[in-house]
Amino acid sequence: MKLPLAYYGAPILRKKCKRVDKINDELRQLIHDMEETMMSLDGIGIAAPQVHHDLALFLVRVPKETESGEPEEEQTMVFINPKILEHSEEHWFRGEGCLSIPKVYGTVERPLRIKVEATDLNGSQFVHEYSDLEARAIMHENDHINGVLFIDRVQGKERQELDSALRAIKKKYAK
């Protein structure tokens, strides 16, 4: 089931989320619904607060290509109670957007590589290294569960130029 999104201005987007205590059928259904919501909106990631749930949980599904340039089967990764353990000294700038801030994009600096510890849907803890767009998507979603939005990382004049679009989103979706 497609879930309603929380849009810029919704208080839940600024909350530090609670840890997930147990993996049960209710959580599995939420994850399934989050994946359906993310895919229906052509997103590459979605965090629980974006669908009005105060949980340290997010999904990432980054498109990849094989060496021959063909699209590879995408796999949705589930991160429960994630923690970024390490990040590279090497950083890169790239434009980012967000399902909760429609049609707004800004350049964000992030580490090129990260190491993450999290729990998967089976309740198994894992540690894995990610790079490039996967690392960026994971950091973007990890920010969500800590009440941080990508626009908080856009700098200088570019950030100021987003203000009118942000006010319009807040006004449009305010309840």
C-alpha positions as a LaTeX table, in Angstrom:
\begin{tabular}{lrrr}
\hline
Residue & $x$ (\AA) & $y$ (\AA) & $z$ (\AA) \\
\hline
Met1 & 0.00 & 0.00 & 0.00 \\
Lys2 & 1.34 & 3.40 & $-0.95$ \\
Leu3 & 1.82 & 5.52 & 2.18 \\
Pro4 & 1.22 & 9.27 & 2.53 \\
Leu5 & 4.43 & 11.31 & 2.54 \\
Ala6 & 5.48 & 13.85 & 5.13 \\
Tyr7 & 6.48 & 17.03 & 3.32 \\
Tyr8 & 8.87 & 19.83 & 4.22 \\
Gly9 & 7.51 & 21.61 & 7.26 \\
Ala10 & 6.11 & 18.45 & 8.90 \\
Pro11 & 7.55 & 18.26 & 12.45 \\
Ile12 & 8.37 & 14.54 & 12.14 \\
Leu13 & 11.02 & 15.34 & 9.53 \\
Arg14 & 13.00 & 17.21 & 12.20 \\
Lys15 & 12.85 & 14.50 & 14.90 \\
Lys16 & 15.63 & 12.13 & 15.89 \\
Cys17 & 13.90 & 8.78 & 15.47 \\
Lys18 & 13.50 & 6.00 & 18.01 \\
Arg19 & 15.36 & 2.72 & 17.71 \\
Val20 & 13.42 & $-0.25$ & 16.40 \\
Asp21 & 12.94 & $-2.67$ & 19.31 \\
Lys22 & 11.60 & $-5.71$ & 17.51 \\
Ile23 & 11.13 & $-7.02$ & 14.02 \\
Asn24 & 7.59 & $-8.30$ & 13.64 \\
Asp25 & 4.88 & $-8.59$ & 11.00 \\
Glu26 & 3.82 & $-4.97$ & 11.53 \\
Leu27 & 7.37 & $-3.76$ & 10.80 \\
Arg28 & 7.66 & $-6.07$ & 7.79 \\
Gln29 & 4.41 & $-4.61$ & 6.41 \\
Leu30 & 5.68 & $-1.07$ & 6.97 \\
Ile31 & 8.89 & $-1.89$ & 5.09 \\
His32 & 6.89 & $-3.44$ & 2.24 \\
Asp33 & 4.67 & $-0.34$ & 2.07 \\
Met34 & 7.70 & 1.97 & 2.23 \\
Glu35 & 9.27 & 0.12 & $-0.69$ \\
Glu36 & 6.06 & 0.37 & $-2.71$ \\
Thr37 & 5.83 & 4.09 & $-1.91$ \\
Met38 & 9.47 & 4.74 & $-2.85$ \\
Met39 & 9.19 & 2.86 & $-6.13$ \\
Ser40 & 5.90 & 4.50 & $-7.11$ \\
Leu41 & 7.65 & 7.88 & $-6.76$ \\
Asp42 & 10.84 & 6.77 & $-8.57$ \\
Gly43 & 12.90 & 7.33 & $-5.43$ \\
Ile44 & 16.19 & 5.63 & $-4.58$ \\
Gly45 & 15.66 & 5.85 & $-0.84$ \\
Ile46 & 13.00 & 6.45 & 1.78 \\
Ala47 & 13.16 & 6.81 & 5.56 \\
Ala48 & 10.45 & 5.99 & 8.09 \\
Pro49 & 9.86 & 9.63 & 9.13 \\
Gln50 & 9.04 & 10.43 & 5.50 \\
Val51 & 5.96 & 8.21 & 5.90 \\
His52 & 5.09 & 9.53 & 9.37 \\
His53 & 6.83 & 6.82 & 11.44 \\
Asp54 & 9.24 & 7.75 & 14.22 \\
Leu55 & 11.61 & 4.81 & 13.66 \\
Ala56 & 15.33 & 4.49 & 12.87 \\
Leu57 & 14.68 & 2.68 & 9.62 \\
Phe58 & 15.29 & 3.39 & 5.95 \\
Leu59 & 15.44 & 1.69 & 2.57 \\
Val60 & 17.82 & 2.33 & $-0.32$ \\
Arg61 & 17.54 & 1.02 & $-3.88$ \\
Val62 & 20.23 & 2.47 & $-6.11$ \\
Pro63 & 20.25 & 1.68 & $-9.84$ \\
Lys64 & 23.43 & $-0.03$ & $-11.03$ \\
Glu65 & 24.88 & $-1.03$ & $-14.36$ \\
Thr66 & 26.80 & $-4.11$ & $-15.37$ \\
Glu67 & 30.25 & $-3.66$ & $-16.93$ \\
Ser68 & 28.61 & $-3.78$ & $-20.36$ \\
Gly69 & 26.37 & $-0.83$ & $-19.42$ \\
Glu70 & 23.18 & $-2.86$ & $-19.05$ \\
Pro71 & 20.89 & $-2.11$ & $-16.09$ \\
Glu72 & 21.44 & $-4.58$ & $-13.26$ \\
Glu73 & 18.62 & $-6.04$ & $-11.18$ \\
Glu74 & 18.12 & $-3.57$ & $-8.34$ \\
Gln75 & 17.99 & $-4.85$ & $-4.77$ \\
Thr76 & 16.29 & $-2.90$ & $-2.00$ \\
Met77 & 18.52 & $-2.68$ & 1.06 \\
Val78 & 16.90 & $-2.39$ & 4.50 \\
Phe79 & 18.72 & $-0.54$ & 7.28 \\
Ile80 & 17.30 & $-0.89$ & 10.80 \\
Asn81 & 18.99 & 1.11 & 13.60 \\
Pro82 & 21.89 & 2.07 & 11.32 \\
Lys83 & 25.13 & 3.62 & 12.47 \\
Ile84 & 27.79 & 5.10 & 10.20 \\
Leu85 & 31.07 & 3.75 & 11.59 \\
Glu86 & 33.57 & 5.34 & 9.20 \\
His87 & 33.72 & 7.67 & 6.25 \\
Ser88 & 36.45 & 8.46 & 3.77 \\
Glu89 & 38.49 & 11.62 & 3.82 \\
Glu90 & 37.71 & 11.94 & 0.13 \\
His91 & 34.49 & 13.90 & $-0.52$ \\
Trp92 & 32.45 & 14.71 & $-3.60$ \\
Phe93 & 29.77 & 17.18 & $-4.55$ \\
Arg94 & 26.58 & 16.14 & $-6.28$ \\
Gly95 & 23.02 & 17.38 & $-6.64$ \\
Glu96 & 20.46 & 15.81 & $-4.32$ \\
Gly97 & 16.70 & 15.90 & $-4.11$ \\
Cys98 & 14.17 & 14.42 & $-1.71$ \\
Leu99 & 10.70 & 12.89 & $-1.97$ \\
Ser100 & 9.63 & 15.08 & 0.97 \\
Ile101 & 10.84 & 18.25 & $-0.76$ \\
Pro102 & 9.47 & 17.84 & $-4.30$ \\
Lys103 & 11.18 & 19.53 & $-7.25$ \\
Val104 & 13.90 & 21.11 & $-5.08$ \\
Tyr105 & 17.52 & 20.17 & $-5.71$ \\
Gly106 & 20.81 & 21.33 & $-4.26$ \\
Thr107 & 24.49 & 20.47 & $-4.30$ \\
Val108 & 25.64 & 18.54 & $-1.24$ \\
Glu109 & 29.15 & 17.52 & $-0.20$ \\
Arg110 & 29.40 & 13.99 & 1.20 \\
Pro111 & 32.13 & 11.41 & 1.77 \\
Leu112 & 32.79 & 9.13 & $-1.19$ \\
Arg113 & 32.88 & 5.95 & 0.94 \\
Ile114 & 31.33 & 4.88 & 4.23 \\
Lys115 & 31.15 & 1.86 & 6.51 \\
Val116 & 27.74 & 1.16 & 8.04 \\
Glu117 & 26.51 & $-1.13$ & 10.79 \\
Ala118 & 22.80 & $-1.96$ & 10.82 \\
Thr119 & 20.26 & $-4.71$ & 11.28 \\
Asp120 & 18.53 & $-6.34$ & 8.31 \\
Leu121 & 14.94 & $-7.50$ & 8.01 \\
Asn122 & 15.87 & $-10.94$ & 9.37 \\
Gly123 & 17.22 & $-9.39$ & 12.57 \\
Ser124 & 20.86 & $-10.04$ & 11.63 \\
Gln125 & 23.38 & $-7.32$ & 12.30 \\
Phe126 & 25.76 & $-6.51$ & 9.44 \\
Val127 & 28.68 & $-4.22$ & 8.70 \\
His128 & 29.26 & $-3.24$ & 5.09 \\
Glu129 & 31.18 & $-0.66$ & 3.09 \\
Tyr130 & 29.47 & 1.43 & 0.42 \\
Ser131 & 30.74 & 3.96 & $-2.10$ \\
Asp132 & 29.58 & 6.48 & $-4.64$ \\
Leu133 & 25.81 & 6.87 & $-5.10$ \\
Glu134 & 24.98 & 4.06 & $-2.65$ \\
Ala135 & 27.00 & 5.80 & 0.07 \\
Arg136 & 25.35 & 9.13 & $-0.75$ \\
Ala137 & 21.83 & 7.66 & $-0.64$ \\
Ile138 & 22.55 & 5.92 & 2.67 \\
Met139 & 23.90 & 9.13 & 4.22 \\
His140 & 20.90 & 11.09 & 2.91 \\
Glu141 & 18.45 & 8.60 & 4.46 \\
Asn142 & 20.50 & 8.32 & 7.65 \\
Asp143 & 20.22 & 12.10 & 7.95 \\
His144 & 16.42 & 11.72 & 7.82 \\
Ile145 & 16.32 & 9.49 & 10.88 \\
Asn146 & 18.36 & 12.13 & 12.71 \\
Gly147 & 16.09 & 15.04 & 11.77 \\
Val148 & 18.44 & 16.46 & 9.14 \\
Leu149 & 17.36 & 17.33 & 5.60 \\
Phe150 & 19.61 & 17.62 & 2.55 \\
Ile151 & 18.80 & 21.33 & 2.32 \\
Asp152 & 20.60 & 21.76 & 5.67 \\
Arg153 & 23.79 & 20.70 & 3.86 \\
Val154 & 23.41 & 23.04 & 0.86 \\
Gln155 & 25.76 & 25.99 & 1.31 \\
Gly156 & 25.86 & 29.73 & 0.67 \\
Lys157 & 23.98 & 31.47 & $-2.10$ \\
Glu158 & 22.63 & 28.18 & $-3.47$ \\
Arg159 & 20.91 & 27.55 & $-0.13$ \\
Gln160 & 19.37 & 31.03 & $-0.07$ \\
Glu161 & 18.02 & 30.49 & $-3.58$ \\
Leu162 & 15.97 & 27.52 & $-2.30$ \\
Asp163 & 14.04 & 29.58 & 0.26 \\
Ser164 & 11.09 & 30.63 & $-1.90$ \\
Ala165 & 10.53 & 27.06 & $-3.16$ \\
Leu166 & 10.71 & 25.77 & 0.43 \\
Arg167 & 8.15 & 28.34 & 1.61 \\
Ala168 & 5.82 & 27.29 & $-1.23$ \\
Ile169 & 6.11 & 23.59 & $-0.28$ \\
Lys170 & 5.48 & 24.38 & 3.39 \\
Lys171 & 2.42 & 26.43 & 2.47 \\
Lys172 & 1.06 & 23.83 & 0.02 \\
Tyr173 & 1.34 & 20.87 & 2.40 \\
Ala174 & 0.74 & 22.57 & 5.77 \\
Lys175 & $-2.17$ & 21.14 & 7.66 \\
\hline
\end{tabular}
